[in-house]
């Protein structure tokens, strides 16, 4: 199995930061309970356009896919629509999936 990382960056207006972080903490608590979640973090920085970052490491793509289903069901139960919520707050997201980089002889020699 190969780990997969979901790394999302958000440009959050200062006045929207408390409400946005509150919602991220809710989902972070749910992720902590899901099988295959290796680590999860919500990070902020004082400067820069993208001032909030979330990082979730999944043990596999299958674990991430299963978790996505759980999260989507929770959102449906709660009547929560993330894109609408972010538009309402003026948050600009940048979503990404990453895999561990593989070292090769040429990258190790260059280091």
PyMOL commands that set and color helices and strands:
alter all, ss='L'
color gray80, all
select helices_A, chain A and resi 14-31+61-78+82-89+105-110
alter helices_A, ss='H'
color red, helices_A
select strands_A, chain A and resi 4-11+37-44+52-58+92-99
alter strands_A, ss='S'
color yellow, strands_A
deselect
rebuild
show_as cartoon
